[in-house]
Amino acid sequence: METHMDLFDQYIRGELSRVERENFERRLESDTEFRREFEQHKNAIRAIEFAAIKEKISKVSVEAQRSKMIGRKGLIAIAASIALLIGAYVYTINTVEPAANYENAFASIHFKDPGLPTLMGHESLSQEMNTMMTAYKQSKYQSALEMGEALLEKYPESDTLQYYLAMIHYEMGYHDKAEDLLTALESRETPIGQKSEWYLYLIDLKRGDCQAAMSGIKSIAKDKSHIFRIEAMDALDVLELTNCAQ
Amino acid sequence: MIRSLFSKQATELPEAVLFQRLKDGNEQAFRILYKSTFPYVKQYVLANNGKEEDAEDIFQDGMIALWDNINLGKFEMREGVKISSYLSKICRYRWLERLKSAGHKKMATMPDHFEKEDEGTDMLNDMISKEEVNAFEDKFYQLGDRCQLILKLFYYEKKSMAEIAEITGMQAASVKNEKYRCMERLKKLF
């Protein structure tokens, strides 16, 4: 039984090899008991997901209610007083450790690229790429890096591969390497180009070059077709509270 | 965070991106839909014998049903079908259904336009109901706190065993055992 549960989870998470996956699907068709067990498993997952989704949705709705009550004026007042407090704080610590401020800003702006779906049927991804993506998603960066670099020799032209290799470096804190890869992709007029641009500015921020980060993020926030526009607007809200804005 | 709650631009995410984020259960995506669609749903419910709480309730149900349909592959991205319009249609339909089942005097029949409206309407009937969602959810909440946490981290947040071990402060091997035990318990409740 235990082996089935693991197998089900591996299938759902896209962690099976092509052959294993095909065997799995064949067994689902022919073995009714296996299929029944799998349906049961999916039902249980649905219960978990419903509970989690419902929490998220009611949080969003409570947030909206609350913001309506406070109103925009109230919020600006709150933001202003936070800015004052932070300003005073920055003023006192600035000479000691100027980077601390950006560190916090970075921590609240940064999010990991969620990676590509590795579920079955994603034919455009080779099996190896799938395995690398799974390692990346599970934050197993060292093995993702090894796989990615081997793959790059095979497919040196793949933007997607270069981009995720950059993301792996970035998550591991190898910002120089990430920067090289992203710079090469930045000018592409694709989602990858836009994502590269965003992460380049985050690297600037991480390094404490907040002027560069801020002007870059501003340009994203103005670009209606940019996929990270909302993230950029949120980031500006955070950055405005740091002494970057001065 | 602050601005996305207010700005008009928050509703301008490309449909394909919004779709993918919804599928992942991303909070920001729900926020965007709330902002773009709730005002219409509220207006509709208020105009049809409902109160603001009803609108809120029907809207949350509608979002869950939408997510479920996307997740089950029943609702797919199509040219010319906006996610927000689809959600709004789900909500209107559900509100009328609720009025009907409550035997409301003023709105005893479904207006014709729902029957005639474009494709997608046929799907409204076999969407998951609020009661069904609650039944699923109740089963999950019968589990202990630790089970709930582990299962949510693994199946919803898609964390690895190692990450869950780090978050919960448990050994990776015991996380695995716990997860197995919790899933078995959950399945017995069905």
Contacts between the chains, C-beta under 8 A, distances in Angstrom:
chain1	res1	chain2	res2	distance
A	2	B	180	6.1
A	5	B	180	6.1
A	5	B	183	6.3
A	9	B	154	7.9
A	13	B	158	7.1
A	40	B	187	5.4
A	40	B	190	6.8
A	41	B	183	7.6
A	41	B	187	7.3
A	43	B	136	7.9
A	43	B	187	7.7
A	43	B	190	5.8
A	44	B	183	5.9
A	44	B	186	4.6
A	44	B	187	5.0
A	44	B	190	7.1
A	45	B	155	5.1
A	46	B	136	5.8
A	47	B	136	4.3
A	47	B	137	6.6
A	47	B	139	5.0
A	47	B	140	4.4
A	47	B	186	6.4
A	48	B	140	5.7
A	48	B	151	4.9
A	48	B	152	6.1
A	48	B	155	4.7
A	48	B	156	6.0
A	48	B	186	7.6
A	49	B	25	7.2
A	49	B	71	7.4
A	49	B	155	6.7
A	49	B	156	5.7
A	50	B	64	7.0
A	50	B	68	7.8
A	50	B	133	5.4
A	50	B	136	4.7
A	50	B	137	5.0
A	50	B	140	7.3
A	51	B	136	7.7
A	51	B	137	4.9
A	51	B	140	4.4
A	51	B	141	6.7
A	51	B	148	7.6
A	51	B	152	7.4
A	52	B	25	6.8
A	52	B	152	5.3
A	52	B	156	4.1
A	53	B	25	5.3
A	53	B	64	6.1
A	53	B	67	5.6
A	53	B	156	7.9
A	54	B	60	7.6
A	54	B	64	6.3
A	54	B	133	7.3
A	54	B	137	6.3
A	56	B	25	6.3
A	56	B	27	5.1
A	56	B	30	6.0
A	57	B	30	5.4
A	57	B	60	5.4
A	57	B	63	5.2
A	57	B	64	6.5
A	58	B	60	6.5
A	59	B	27	7.1
A	60	B	27	6.4
A	60	B	30	4.7
A	60	B	31	5.0
A	60	B	34	5.4
A	61	B	34	6.6
A	61	B	56	6.3
A	61	B	59	7.5
A	61	B	60	6.1
A	63	B	5	6.8
A	63	B	31	7.5
A	64	B	5	6.9
A	64	B	31	7.8
A	64	B	34	5.7
A	64	B	35	7.6
A	64	B	38	7.4
A	67	B	5	5.1
A	67	B	6	7.4
A	72	B	6	6.5
A	75	B	2	6.5
A	79	B	2	6.8
A	114	B	24	6.8
A	137	B	158	6.9
A	138	B	159	8.0
A	138	B	160	3.9
A	138	B	162	7.6
A	138	B	163	7.3
A	139	B	160	6.8
A	139	B	162	7.8
A	139	B	163	6.4
A	140	B	160	7.4
A	224	B	9	7.4
A	224	B	12	6.3
A	225	B	14	7.7
A	227	B	13	7.8
A	227	B	14	6.9
A	227	B	17	5.6
A	229	B	9	6.9
A	229	B	12	7.4
A	229	B	13	7.7
A	230	B	4	5.3
A	230	B	9	7.4
A	230	B	10	5.8
A	230	B	13	6.5
A	230	B	28	6.8
A	230	B	32	7.7
A	233	B	3	4.8
A	233	B	4	6.4
A	233	B	7	6.5
A	233	B	9	7.1
A	233	B	10	7.9
A	234	B	1	5.2
A	234	B	2	7.7
A	234	B	3	6.3
A	234	B	4	5.7
A	236	B	3	7.5
A	237	B	1	6.6
A	237	B	2	5.0
A	237	B	3	5.2
